[in-house]
Amino acid sequence: MVTQQIDLPPNKKLYFASDFHLGAPDGSTSLEREKQIVAWLDSTKSDAHAIYLLGDIFDFWFEYRHAIPKGFIRLQGKLAELRDRGISIAFFTGNHDMWMFNYFPTELGIPIYREPIELHVGNRRLLIGHGDGLGPGETGYKILKKFFNSAICQWLFARIHPNLGMAIAHYWSRKSRISNMKREETFKGEENEFLFIWCREEEKRTHRDFYIFGHRHLVLDLPVGPNSRYLNIGEWVHHQGTYCVFDGSQAVLKKYPA
């Protein structure tokens, strides 16, 4: 597991957000959400030391050698501006945008992470990631994820012309869980929340003060142990504007605009 040591300057913070699902459920709705996300990112620039985008930022993404998905230029422009200001940004792949490759690192200076990483900030320890494929259950998805992450699958999809490939992508997007939610997803209880169970098992092995994840599309703040908490930061399609901020001592769930 990758470990990062962070020297957080006074009055600076770490920000976490996930599950923007840009592209879903349609272009016009996605564009309005993108503008809100850009406004939120702009609001962080005065005190952000680093911003962590914890997966499913796009409802679908595939990088051809000489082409990327159309759209999302406002988000990319704002991320470039923040990087130019010296703010560190990290991008975690989720189950919808796992086919991120070299574009963000090369063009924007934003590294890509595919697994959870651990942050050491002073005397605090944070474990962060998207959360897909962790814990019990999701067996079918775990098998599918291995196939989608394989070189042969990526090579085969790259052979499809971008016009057809993106058409397939938009079809998948319309069928996605986030696009077809008829009601809010519900908390399954501590004994049935696979990601919470995984965090609890991790805590038995190594103490962390905070476990910060997305994927579940729920806003959750649960005790993992006596001095440890699991925070799920929700999504922006239905629970618009939820994020997490860490000030060097405490991690707090917030909503934009407040």
RAURZI-V885555 format. One line per field, one symbol per residue. ss: DSSP state (H for helix, E for strand, L for the rest). phi: phi as a letter, one per 30 degrees, with the letter a starting at -180 (. if undefined). burial: 1 if it has 9 or more other C-alpha atoms within 8 Angstrom, else 0. A space follows every 50 residues. Layout:
ss: ???
phi: ???
burial: ???
//
This chain:
ss: LLEEEELLLLLLEEEEELLLLELLLLHHHHHHHHHHHHHHHHHHLLLEEE EEELLLLELLLELELLELLLLLHHHHHHHHHHHHLLLEEEEELLLLLLEL LLHHHHHHLLEEELLLEEEEELLEEEEEELLLLLLLLLHHHHHHHHHHLL HHHHHHHHLLLHHHHHHHHHHHHHHLLLLLLLLLLLLLLLLLLHHHHHHH HHHHHLLLLEEEELLLLLEEEEEEELLEEEEEELLLLLLLLEEEEELLLL EEEEELLL
phi: .dbccccddeicbccbbahdhdjcdaddddddddddddddedddddbdda bcccjhdcdaabcddbabedjidddddddddddddjddbbccdcdcbdcd bcdddddcicdcccbebcccbiccbbcbldjdicidihdddddddddddd ddddddddddeeededdddddeddcddddcddaddcdcjedbdddddddd dddddbdbdbccbcidibcbbbdcaebbbcbccibcdccdjdabbbcjbb cbdbbcdd
burial: 00000001000111111111111110001110111111011001100111 11111111111110000000010110011101100011111111111111 00111001011110011111100111111110001000000100100010 00110000000000110011001100011100000000000011111111 01100011111111101111001100011111111110011111111100 10111100
//
